[in-house]
Amino acid sequence: MTTERIDPPRVAGERETLRAYLDFHRATLAMKTDGLTDEQLRSRSMPPSTLTLLGLVRHMAEVERTWFRRVINGEDIPLVWSDEGDFQAAYDASGATRAAAFEAWQTEVAHARRIEQAAVSLDVTAYQPRWGEEVSLRLVMLHMIHEYARHNGHADFLREGIDGVVGA
């Protein structure tokens, strides 16, 4: 599988720019997993960490689900891998497969895109229970870009440790 990653526009409106950067970072995470087996995707970084590429994909499915469906869309749904709301459960990829993790992640990305596109503006707000306050769609999109960028840094090191592949 080869992932296509499109560079964000150099000049565009705010919403188009945020959308493009979010998609760029989503594609970056997918690129970091290209060509790897399930076993390689479950390879841990270094003791005592249990971080894996597959765990990152599962975690980002939870993050997409939480911010777009649970917060912005107000859906009363559990996390994908934890009925107790434990985000750490997604990192445990010991029995996980690429197929299941990517299906969940791609499903949540599709929901997120639909919710974002249906929103009237970036100023739409919703209550974020963990923070105890209203947040805007703009903040959610910026937070998602930050979350992906941070975890894509982890993915760089994980991939290099698996097969030596480095790069954007």
Protein Blocks (a to p, Z undefined) as FASTA:
>chain_A
ZZddddddfbdcfklmmmmmmmmmmmmmmmmmgoiafklmmpcfbdcbfbdfklmmmmmm
mmmmmmmmmmmnopacddfklcnopaklmmmmmlgcfklmmmmmmmmmmmmmmmmmmpmb
lkbccddfknopacdfklmmmmmmmmmmmmmmmmmmmmmmmnopacZZ
